């Protein structure tokens, strides 16, 4: 049995040694193959490395060439830009010069516009001044009625009336005949004025009558037989005669509600138109100017009976507003003379 075990052991040991030997042989063969494969692998790696180096060298050569071409291009671009700048510079200088000239032109135009505005403003101021002076001159009679008297004379058929003569010589003597009415209830109440705030112009309304006849009529009212209340402070006749009937500081029955603070002047007239003769008109201008001067009145305080209560009196001055304006201008001129 022991021999058997020894034989088996020997047999197993031999087999083991044989298998180990074969394994070693296989491993050696594999190592040889591996070394061969590694040598082949190393050869391929070297080849690839060489190829990569060649490619890298080629790329570097190309990059340098490209850089060279790029540098050349940039240099060319700079030179081209310099040449273009050299060509554009005169154009830019020309554009700047044109802009400068344009600015100068705009400044000149602005200055001219400002001068024009200033001149226009001055002209407007002068126009306003002229208009104001024109109103003042016409209002205070420096034009002395202008062409209105001539026009009125032509349109009235050559009849000489109050409106045909608006100039009054300051050398004409103003004579007033004082024929005061008797103090009575109907024509001279003897009541004092509260103040002298105006002058009221009337017309008699009875064509062809004279100053004396009308004064006597007022005097005849004192007995009260007709129960008429009427009078005036002054009467101017057809020939320019002036008669004072009631003192300036007393009430006369002529102007209604303004009897207490105005002086009344009645004017005679030759016909139904109510137009005054030249003599009546001249005396009216002088008397009105005298009263305005004595009582510090202006032409704005000279009224028509029509302006007090709407009665068409004095008829001619109510129908012809220009004639009334001309009369006021004549009074103003007389005050300034």
SVG drawing of the C-alpha trace seen along z (x, -y; Angstrom):
<svg xmlns="http://www.w3.org/2000/svg" viewBox="-102 -194 113 196">
<polyline fill="none" stroke="black" stroke-width="0.4" points="0.0,0.0 2.7,-2.3 4.3,-1.5 1.1,-2.3 0.9,-5.6 4.4,-6.4 3.9,-5.5 0.8,-7.6 2.6,-10.4 5.5,-10.0 3.1,-9.9 1.2,-12.9 4.4,-14.7 5.7,-14.0 2.4,-15.2 2.7,-18.3 6.1,-19.0 5.1,-18.3 2.2,-20.7 4.3,-23.4 6.9,-23.0 4.3,-23.3 2.9,-26.3 6.3,-27.9 6.8,-27.1 3.5,-28.7 4.3,-31.7 7.7,-32.1 6.1,-31.8 3.5,-34.4 6.2,-36.7 8.1,-36.4 5.0,-37.1 4.2,-40.0 7.7,-41.4 7.3,-41.0 4.0,-42.7 5.4,-45.4 8.3,-45.9 5.8,-46.1 3.7,-48.5 6.8,-50.6 7.7,-50.8 4.2,-52.0 4.3,-54.5 7.7,-55.8 6.3,-56.0 3.3,-57.9 5.5,-60.1 7.7,-60.9 4.7,-61.5 3.2,-63.8 6.5,-65.7 6.6,-66.0 3.0,-67.3 3.8,-69.7 6.7,-71.0 4.6,-71.4 2.0,-73.2 4.5,-75.5 6.0,-76.2 2.5,-76.9 1.6,-79.1 4.8,-81.1 3.9,-81.5 0.4,-82.5 1.7,-84.9 4.0,-86.3 1.2,-86.7 -1.0,-88.2 1.7,-90.6 2.2,-91.5 -1.6,-92.0 -1.7,-94.2 1.2,-96.2 -0.5,-96.6 -3.8,-97.5 -2.0,-100.2 -0.4,-101.6 -3.7,-101.6 -5.4,-103.2 -2.7,-105.8 -3.1,-106.5 -6.9,-106.6 -6.5,-109.0 -4.2,-111.1 -6.9,-111.2 -9.8,-111.9 -8.0,-114.5 -8.5,-117.3 -12.2,-116.3 -12.6,-116.5 -10.8,-119.8 -13.2,-121.1 -16.2,-119.8 -15.1,-121.6 -14.6,-124.8 -18.0,-124.5 -19.5,-123.9 -17.7,-126.9 -19.0,-129.0 -22.5,-127.7 -22.3,-128.6 -21.1,-132.1 -23.9,-132.4 -26.5,-131.3 -25.0,-133.8 -25.3,-136.6 -28.9,-135.7 -29.7,-135.6 -28.2,-139.0 -30.1,-140.3 -33.3,-138.8 -32.7,-140.4 -32.1,-143.8 -35.3,-143.3 -37.3,-142.5 -35.9,-145.6 -36.7,-147.8 -40.2,-146.3 -40.7,-146.9 -39.6,-150.5 -41.9,-151.0 -44.9,-149.6 -44.1,-151.9 -43.9,-154.9 -47.2,-153.9 -48.9,-153.8 -47.4,-157.2 -48.6,-158.6 -52.1,-157.2 -52.1,-158.7 -50.9,-162.0 -53.5,-161.9 -56.3,-161.4 -55.0,-164.1 -54.5,-166.5 -58.0,-165.8 -59.5,-165.9 -58.0,-169.2 -58.4,-170.8 -54.9,-171.3 -56.1,-170.3 -58.9,-172.8 -61.5,-170.5 -59.5,-169.2 -61.5,-168.8 -64.8,-168.4 -65.9,-172.1 -65.2,-172.1 -67.0,-168.8 -70.0,-170.1 -70.1,-173.3 -70.0,-171.4 -72.7,-169.0 -74.9,-171.8 -74.9,-173.6 -72.5,-176.4 -74.6,-177.6 -72.4,-179.0 -73.2,-177.3 -71.5,-176.8 -69.8,-173.6 -68.3,-175.3 -66.0,-177.4 -64.1,-175.9 -61.3,-178.3 -61.8,-181.2 -59.4,-184.1 -58.3,-184.8 -58.4,-188.4 -62.2,-188.6 -63.6,-190.6 -66.1,-188.7 -68.8,-191.2 -71.5,-190.0 -74.6,-192.0 -75.8,-191.4 -79.6,-191.4 -80.4,-189.4 -84.0,-188.1 -86.0,-189.1 -85.9,-186.6 -89.0,-184.5 -90.3,-181.0 -90.6,-180.2 -87.4,-181.5 -84.9,-182.6 -85.5,-180.9 -82.3,-182.4 -81.1,-179.0 -77.3,-178.7 -75.5,-175.9 -74.0,-173.1 -70.9,-173.3 -70.0,-174.1 -69.3,-170.6 -70.1,-171.2 -71.5,-173.4 -74.6,-172.3 -75.2,-173.6 -78.8,-174.0 -80.5,-175.4 -83.6,-177.7 -85.8,-175.5 -87.6,-178.6 -85.9,-179.3 -85.2,-182.9 -85.6,-184.4 -82.8,-186.4 -81.2,-186.6 -83.1,-189.6 -86.5,-188.2 -85.8,-185.0 -84.4,-186.8 -87.6,-188.8 -89.7,-185.6 -87.9,-184.2 -88.6,-187.4 -92.3,-187.2 -92.6,-183.9 -92.3,-185.5 -96.0,-186.2 -96.7,-182.5 -99.6,-182.9 -98.3,-180.2 -97.0,-178.0 -93.9,-177.3 -90.5,-176.9 -87.7,-177.8 -84.6,-180.0 -80.8,-179.7 -77.7,-181.4 -76.6,-182.7 -78.3,-183.3 -76.3,-183.8 -78.0,-185.5 -77.8,-185.1 -75.3,-187.9 -73.2,-186.5 -74.5,-188.8 -74.3,-187.2 -76.8,-188.0 -76.5,-186.8 -79.9,-186.0 -79.0,-184.2 -75.7,-184.5 -73.2,-181.6 -73.7,-180.6 -77.5,-180.3 -79.8,-177.6 -81.5,-178.1 -84.3,-175.9 -82.7,-174.4 -81.0,-171.1 -83.3,-169.0 -81.5,-167.1 -78.2,-168.9 -79.6,-172.3 -78.0,-172.3 -74.4,-171.8 -74.1,-173.1 -74.2,-176.4 -76.6,-176.4 -76.0,-178.2 -78.9,-178.7 -78.1,-179.3 -80.3,-180.9 -80.4,-179.4 -81.8,-180.6 -83.7,-177.5 -85.2,-174.1 -81.9,-172.3 -80.6,-173.9 -77.3,-174.8 -75.7,-177.9 -74.5,-180.9 -70.8,-181.6 -71.2,-184.4 -73.3,-182.3 -70.8,-179.5 -67.7,-181.7 -69.4,-183.3 -70.3,-179.9 -66.7,-178.7 -65.4,-181.8 -68.0,-181.8 -67.5,-178.0 -63.8,-178.4 -64.1,-181.3 -66.3,-179.4 -64.0,-176.3 -61.1,-178.5 -62.8,-180.3 -64.2,-177.1 -61.3,-174.7 -63.4,-172.5 -62.2,-170.3 -63.8,-169.6 -65.1,-166.3 -67.3,-168.4 -69.0,-170.1 -72.3,-168.4 -75.2,-168.6 -78.7,-168.7 -79.0,-165.3 -76.2,-163.9 -78.2,-164.7 -81.6,-163.3 -81.7,-162.2 -83.6,-165.2 -82.5,-166.1 -80.9,-169.4 -78.9,-171.1 -80.5,-169.4 -77.6,-170.0 -74.9,-168.7 -77.1,-165.7 -77.6,-164.8 -74.0,-165.5 -71.7,-163.9 -68.6,-165.0 -69.7,-168.6 -70.0,-168.3 -66.5,-166.8 -65.2,-169.6 -66.8,-172.1 -65.1,-170.5 -61.8,-170.6 -62.3,-174.3 -62.9,-175.0 -59.7,-173.1 -57.7,-175.0 -59.1,-178.3 -58.1,-177.2 -54.6,-176.5 -54.2,-179.8"/>
</svg>
